[in-house]
């Protein structure tokens, strides 16, 4: 009986190894844990992400931005209350991909960390809290986007899940920047968002909670 169990165990191990999917940016161990937690549909999603990241490594910065923006914008939008049962929850990228839904900050966060993985420098990326003017109304909605600065003084490119096309911030009059942040600091918008001022370290509670899960 014991020999039978040993043989079965070896067969299972061999079968598992034979069906292992080659990955580039996620270990097989982490992929297995991810699949066990979120299911096969989520596994397919993260494998597509893995391939996208690998292909994007050889591309120029604009194509990196576009590929990452396009990939995450295909994930379904859902409010935190609907999806997490919480008023506000900042999902880690693998939580976002695993559950297959999230709201604006989840898109921005996932794009930010994926571009960092692609080697985009920290000081070129900021997650930006804005007021979004809804078309045809005077209503301003709280919203988050990712912004990319090619140089410290250049007009940033906006990566957004509402307007899904990459655009310079000057081409997005519907967005009114309030503040922005990355792992290095926190900036306050000035002059109606035309400039920003570093006001200190990023001590946002939601960011610290997010980082504890990454």
N, C-alpha and C positions, 0 to 999 in steps of 0.2 A: 504493500500500500504506500509505504514511504517512497519507494523508488518510483512508483506511478506518479505521485504528487510532484516529485523532483522533475520528472520528464515533462509533465504538464506545465510546470513553471518555466522550464527552459523553452518549451514551444511557444508559450505566451510571450516571453521576452524576445524570441527571434521574430515572431510575427509583428510585435510592436516596433522593433527596429526596422523591419523590412518595409513597413508602411509609414515610417517617419517621413515627414515632409521637410525638405531642405529649406532652412530659413537663414536669413542674413542679419537681421537686426533684433531678433528675439530668440533666446535660447530654446532648445527643444523642451527643457524642463519647465520653463516659464510658459511656453505654449501649451503644454499638457495641463498645467495648473489652470491656465486661462480657459481652456476648452471644458475642463471639468466643472468650472464655476459658471460659465456663461453659455455653453452649448456649441453645437457644430455650426450653426449659422453665424455665430460670433467668431468662431475660428476662421471661417471663410473670409469674414470681413478683415480680420487682423492679418491674414496671409496676403490679402490684396494690398493692405497698408504696407506690409513688409516689402513686397515686390515694388510698390510705388517708390518707397524710400530708396531702395537699392538702385532703381533706374535713375532716380533724380540726382544721385551723387555725381554723375558725370555731366550734368546740365548746368547752364548758366543760371544766375540768380533769379531772373524773371521767370524762367521755366520751373525752377524749384518752387517759387512762390505760387505759381499757377497750379502745379500738380498737387501741392499740399492743400491749397484752398479748394480746388475742385473735389478732391477726395473727401474731405470732411464735410463739405456742403451737401453731400449726398445722404448723410445721416439724418434721420428724421428729427424735426424740432418737437420738443415737449417742454412744458414749464416744469420747474422744480416741484411744485405742488403735485402736478399730475404724475410726474415720473418718480420722484423720490419721497413724496409725502412730506416735504419740508419747504419752508418759505424761501430759503436760499441755500444752495448746495453747489460747491465748485467741484465738479467731477475730475478725477485724474484721467489722462488720455485713455488708458486701458479700461477704465470704468465706462467712459463714453462709448468706446468702440464695443465693449462687451455687452452693454445694455441696449445699444443701438438707438439711443435717443438722448437729447439734452437740450439746454437752452443756450443763449448767446455766449455766455462766458465759457461754456464747455467747448464750443467751437474754437474760440480765441485761444484758450489754454492748450488744446490739442494741437493747433497749428503752431503755436509758440514752441512747444517742446519738440515737435517733429522737426521744425526748422533748426532748432538748436542741435538736434541729433545729426542734421545734415551739415553741420559746421558753420551755420550762420552765426556771426558773433553776437553776444549778448547785447552789446550797446547799440545794435542796429534794430532790435526788436522791442516793442512795448505793447502790452495789453492796455487798451485805451477805453476808459469809461466815457460814454458820450450820451447826449440827448438826441434821439432820433425823431425828426419831424415826419409824422405820418403823412403820406401824400394826400392832398386835397383837404387837409384839416389843419388846425392850429395846435393839435395835440402833440406834445413831446413825450416820447417814451424812453425810459432808461434802457440802455443798450450797451453792449461791449463788442469791440472789434480788435483785430490785431493790426498794428501798424509797423511798417518796415521803413527805416531811414537809411538810404544808401550812404549818406554822409551826415554828420551831426546837424548841419544846417539845411539839408535838403527837404523838400516837401515829401512827406511820407506816402507810401503806397498803402492803401487800405485793403485788408482781407476781411470780408464780411459775409455773413450767412444770409443777410436780407437781400442786399444787392450783391449778387454772386460774382460779378465781374471785377477784376482788379482795376482800381482807379486811384489816381492821385487824390489826396485829401482835398485839394482845391476844386476837384470835380464832384465833390460830395457836399453840396450846400445843405443837404438834409441832416448832416451830422454836426453837432456842436460839442467839441471836446470839453471835458470837465477835469479829468486827471488821467494820468497814465502811469504804468509801473512795469518793472521786470524784477529779476532777482537782485539787481543792484540798487534800485532806488525807486522813489516816488516823485512824480512831476505834477505840478499844478498848471493847468492851462491858463494862458494870459492872452489879452488882445483878441478876444473872441476865438481863441484856439489857434491863432496864427503863430504864437510862440509858447514856450512852456518853461517853467522854472523848477529846478531840482529843489525839493523841499526836505529831503532826508531819505532815510532808509525805508524799505518796504516793510512796514510793521502791520500790514493789514491782517486781521484775524483770519479771514477766509483763506488768504494765501498761506499762512502758517499751517492751517489745518490741511490744506491741499498738499503742501510739501511733506507733511508727516505721512501721507499715503503714497508718495511716489518713491 
